[in-house]
Amino acid sequence: MELDVPYEGAMNWLDPGPFLRGVAWLDAEGRPVRADPDDAMRLPWDTGERAVLPIGMRVEFTARGASAVEIRYRARVPEPKDALAGLAHTFALWEGDHLVHETAAAPAEEGSVAIQLPCPDGLFTVHPPESCSPVVLGVRAIGGRITPAPRGPRWLVHGDSITEGWWSTRPAHAWPAVAGRALGLDTVNLGYAGAARGELPTAEQLARLPADVITLAFGTNCWSRIPFSATLMHETTLAFLRLVRRGHPKTPLLLLSPLLRPEAEETPNALGATLAELREAMETATRHLIAKGDRKLQLLPGKPLLTPNHLADGLHPNDEGHALLGSAVAGALAPYMPEPPRKKTRGLRDVPGSSD
């Protein structure tokens, strides 16, 4: 509801919770995490390690008469020899699909950053840096007021380091962020670098989360990190999809099979399976469930989407690759959206619900 007097937050720090997007769970201390903290013991160590990073979390707000927004945060301060010490620690301000500017702020046990707005009124998104695990402690307007932005349909995206956004130069350039902006979604990034091998506890966690649309993009780590046979890949895909469907029987569900990985396409792993064979097993399993009557399930074959020129290291997309992948996923999801994409200036949805 619009207020007739200056928002109290014009001078005082506001609870950041209503402004945060891309949040799946909160831990015991109220920090956003990307795996169920009550179910952590069933997850592999590498999944749990990545789940504490605030990948994809954003601050979204509507400004009225404000010259800037100030964000108070806590971030891990890297040691001088830490590989993260030389990375840019910037807060990126976006207006719609346009990057306005980036504001640098050093990691600190507690600090704040003032981000200038290009105009006093409008709808804005701030992508915090992710490398030092910043926790947003408060937000406030300078020279006006801010209110939480309207929520779009909630999109759960599960995958590996590619979904996390590795080799994209900024968090907002990762393919889930690209596709989410295109469709006006509240993107919840559940990508776990090094993991995402069809872990069934993860499928059950996805089943319990509210969602309007879901995308699964795992499989490449089943070639080498934990080797799968084609038969195991087929059965794991069936089991994973069926468990997700227990919680979301009618939610639009997209499976993106592994992208091109030149070194792995025709090279057998320890169980004799090439990535091409694992991809085919995953796609065959998905087509089987579609043929059995799952009309809200769709398959997006990953191999044709990128070329070797779009891979920064032979595996992870560069910025151009992330942009192409995000566009392809947005195009695949658009016809299956629970409702037509809306302008974000419409009414606030207080709680993102499930389409089930």
Secondary structure, 3 states (H helix, E strand, C coil): CCCCCCCHHHCCCECCHHHEECCCEECCCCCEECCCHHHHHHCCHHHHHHHCCCCCCEEEEEEECCCEEEEEEECCCCCCCCHHHHCCCEEEEEECCEEEEEEECCCCCCEEEEEECCCCCEEEEEECCCCCCCEEEEEEEECCEEEECCCCCEEEEEECHHHHCCCCCCHHHCHHHHHHHHHCCEEEEEECCCCCCCCHHHHHHHHHCCCCEEEEECCHHHCCCCCCCHHHHHHHHHHHHHHHHHHCCCCCEEEECCCCCCCCCCCCCCCCCCHHHHHHHHHHHHHHHHHCCCCCEEEECCHHHCCHHHECCCCCECHHHHHHHHHHHHHHHHHHCCCCCCCCCCCCCCCCCCCC
